[in-house]
Amino acid sequence: MVYGTNFVYLPTVKDVTNPDFVHLHAVRYGEIGWGFDDQGWLSFYMTEIVEKKGRIEALFVEKVGNRDDGCLLE
């Protein structure tokens, strides 16, 4: 039973970028791993138990375009 969410820092690994970076790490169920890849992009690695099975979700920010004002989101 998980009594609260724990955030676990995932250290940056030189020359490793997303999506590979976020899959290098593992956290216990109920924890959220977070960190920055070698290019400084944010990653989250989450685990939980759903219907008696483990569920893993890996999320990361990825630059997909280039705007003149520096904003990465549309």
N, C-alpha and C positions, 0 to 999 in steps of 0.2 A: 504494500500500500504506500502510495506517495503522499506525503504530508505537505508538499509545497514544491514549487518549481525552483530548481537550482540552475543558475547560469554558470557555465564552465567555460573559461577562456581557452581558446584553441590557438596555440602559438603559430606565428607565421613561419612557413617553410620556404627557404630561399629557392627561387626559380620554379615554384609550384603555384599554378593559378587555378581558378575555378574552371570547370567543375571538379577537377582532380583534388584540389585542396580540401574541400568540404568533406570528401569521402575518405580522407586520410585518418579521420578521427572517429572515435566512438564515445558515447556517453551512456550512463545508466538510464533505465526507463524513468521518465519524469523529469529528466534534465534537458536543458537546452544548451548545446555547445555553440559558441560564437567566436568569430575571429576574422582576420583579414588575410587574404591571399597575398602573394608577392607583389601584385599591382595595387594593393590597398583596397580591394573590393570586399565588402562585408558578406559573411556567410553565417548561416544558422544550420545546425544539425539537431533534429529533435527526435525523440523516441517516446513511445507510449504503448500501453497495452489496450487493445480494442478487441472486444469479444474473444478474450483469452488468447489472442495472438499479438505478437510484436508488430508494431507499425513504425517505420522509419521514414522521416521526411527530411530532405536536404534542400535548403533554399539558399540562393545566392544572387547577388546583384551582378549584372553583366552589362557592360556598355554596348549598346546596339546602334547608336547614332552619334552624331556630332552636331551640336548647335553652337552658334556664335556666342551666346551668352554663358556658355559653360554648363547649362542645365542638362542633366542626363534624362530627365523625365518629361514626357509630353503631357 
